[in-house]
């Protein structure tokens, strides 16, 4: 693969991921991870190494992108600060454990399990009758810690921000208004991604077959290009999110979750579809 093609693919990916992050409160790892995996394996990197680099670098991009999006949502009053702190602290530790497991576990099995979870979340969201919650909500701190840990665990496990788990949980289970579920999820992603990044750097320090300019499993070339375009686009996504109704945002997220689920389960590959 030519270098210019390699860079252009990363630019397009970063642009889309940033917009999706701000719009829907998701990290975007579900797009970045497979794209990076394809690029790395096409350049001869061992698949086992490539998948860990893809997960680690995705989280490294997600961190500044989510921070940009979280600031935008906070300025619009869409981040519930106290819940975000408890969710985030638990998510940080969950991310450490999830990334530690992913550094040794079969990626195919982990993707399949998470795909089932994403599909369940999408169907739950479509069938929910409490989608237009507008009043403030109150939940126990242990509940925030438990669900924050779960979201962080999925973040570290699969190199995603954790928003695909957190947004449905906040909106449907913890009864957050949709816009505040998205804004708070974006803040949570900042914490959750840190735990995974630290672990992937540590576990990859002595790994062999890493491409040039890698720190542990984080590749700096891909990080700079992806982050350089995703960060400004996250602000564009935030503006778009606050112009859409809560119901429309939920439908968009549900469609996105269904795609993620089918991709991770491997349905497109089984059907020989180029998605």
N, C-alpha and C positions, 0 to 999 in steps of 0.2 A: 504493500500500500504506500502511495506517495505521501510525503510529509504534509503537503498542502491539503490533500484530501482528509488526512487524519485531523488536522487543525480545524478545517471547515465543519466536519462532523461534530467535533467538540463544541464549536461555536453555536451551531444550531441546537444542540442538546442543551447547553447552558441557558440559551434564550428561552426555550420552552419550559425548562425546569423552574426557572426563576418566576415566570408568569404563573405557573401552576401553584407554586409555593405561596405566593401572595394571595391568589384567588381562592384557593381551597384549603389553606392551612396544612398542606402536606409537604413533606420534605423534597420529594422528587426523585428519591433514590430508585424507585421502581422504573424510571426511565434511564437514569444515569448508569446504574449498575449493569444492565444488559448491554448498553451501548459500549461502555468501557470494556466489558468482557469480550465483546466481538472484536474491538480494535486490538486489544492485547493479544488474543489468540491468533488473529490474522497476522500479527508480527512475530509469531513464533513463541510467545510466552506460554509456559505450561498451564493447562486449564486450572489445575488446583491452585496455582499461584495467582493466576489471572482473576479468579473469582474473589479471592481475598483482597487483592489490590482494588478491584471494582467496588467492593463493599466499603473498604477503608477510605478510599478517595471520595466516594459518594458522601460519606458522613462529613469529611473535611470540607466539602463544598457546601453541604447543607447547613453547617454551622453559621457562616457569615450571611448566607442567604436568608436563613430563618431569623437571624438577628435583625436584618434589614426589614423583613416583613413584620416582625413583632413590634418594632418601633413604630411602623406605620399604623398598625392596628391599635397600639396603645394610645397614640395621639388622637385616634377616633373613639376612644373609650371602649374598645372591644376586647381588652385584655383584663381578666379578673385576676388581679395581682396576687392576692393571698393563695388562692387555689393553684395558680401557676407556679408559685414557689414550692409548695408541697409536692405537686405533681412532678416538678422539675428535679427536686432533690432525689426523690425516689427513682425517677427516670435515669438519672446519672448512674446510680448504682446498678439499675437494671441493664443499662447499656454496657457496663463493664462486664457483667456476667454473660450477657448475650454474645458479645464479641469474643469472649474467651471460649465459649462453646463453638461458635462459628469457625474459629481458627483451627478446629480439629474435626468437626462433624461434617458429614456429607451434605453438600449444599443442595443437591436435588431433593433430598428428603425434607430439609428445612423449608425449602420453597413450596413444596407441595402442601405441607401443613399450614403454612401461612396463607397460601392461596385459598384454602378452605375457610380460614378465618375471615379473610377479606370478602369472600362471597357471602358468607353468613351476615357480615356487617352491612353489605349492600342491600340484601334482601330485607333485612330488619329495618333499614332506613326507608326503603320504598314503602313497606307496609305499615310504618308507624303513623299513628293518628295524632301524635303530639308534636308535630313538626313546626308549628308556628308559636312556640313558647316565646313569650316576650318579657315576662316578669323575672326579677332576680331570683337566683336559686341558692340554696344553702345545703351543704353536705358535710359529713364528718371528716376530720383530718385523716383518720385511718383509711377512709374510702379513697381519698386523694392519693395517699401513699401507696395503697394496693394497686390501683389502676395506673398510677404513674410508673410503678415498677414494671407492670405488664407492658406498657407502651415502650418504656426504655429497653426492656428485654428484646422486644421485637425489632427495635431500632438497631441495636448492636448485632442481633442475630443475622439480619438480612441486609444491612447497609442502607436502611431507609430511615427517614426522620421519625417515624412512629405516628405521624399524623393520620395515616390510613386506619389506625386502630383508635387513636385518641379522639378524633372528631366525632365519630359515631358514639363512642362511650360518653363523651361530655354532653352531647345533644340528646341522645335517646335514653341513656341510663341515669346520668347525673342531672338531666333537665336544664342544661345551659341553653339560652337562646342561640340560634344558629350562628349569627355573626360573632357572638362572644365565644362560642365553641371553637370556631375557626381561629379567632385571635388568640385565645388562651392556648390552643394547641400549638400555634406557631411559636409562642414563648416557651412552651414545654420542650419543643424540639431543640432549642438552643442548649438546654441542660442535657437532654438525652444523648445528643450527638457527641458531646464532650467525652462522656464515659466510653463510648465505642471507639472514638479516635485514639484516646490514650492507650487503650488495650491493643488495638491493631498496630500501633507504632511499636509497642513493647514486644508483642509476640512476633513481629516481623523483622526485628533487628538482626537476627542471625539467619534469616531465610535466604535461600539460594535462588538464582534465576530471576532476580528482580530487575526491571528495566532501569536505565540510567535515571538519576535524579529522584530516587525514592528514599523516603525516610520511613523505615519499617515497611509496612504495606501501603503507605500513602505515597502516591506518585505526584511529584510537585508540578510537572508539566501539565498534566490533566487538571490538577487542582487550580492552577492559575488561570487557564483558559476557561474552564467551566465556571469558576467563581466570578471571573471578570465580566461575564455576560449575565449570569443568573442574579447577581446582587441588584443591579439597577432594574432588571425586569420584575423583581419581586415587588418593588414599589408600584409598578404599573398594574400588577395583579391585585394589589391591595385596593387601589382606586376602583378597579373594575368590580371587586367583590362588594363594595359598599354602594354600588349602583344597582345591584341585583336583589331581588326579594329572597327571603329566607327559603322559601319553597323551591325556587329555581336553583339556589345554591345546593340544596339537598339532592335534587335530581342530578345535577352535574357531578356531585361527589359519588352518588350511587353508580352512575355510569362508569366513572373512573375506577371505582372499586371492583366492578364486574370485570373490566378489562384487566386489572391487576391480577385478580383471582385466576382468570383463564390463562394468563401469561405464566404465572408462577406454577400452576398445576401442570402446565404443559399441553393444554388442549390445542393450541395453535400448531405446536410442533407435531402432535399426533395426526392432525388433519393436513399437514404440509402446507399451512398458510403462512405467508411472509409477513406476519405482524410481530 
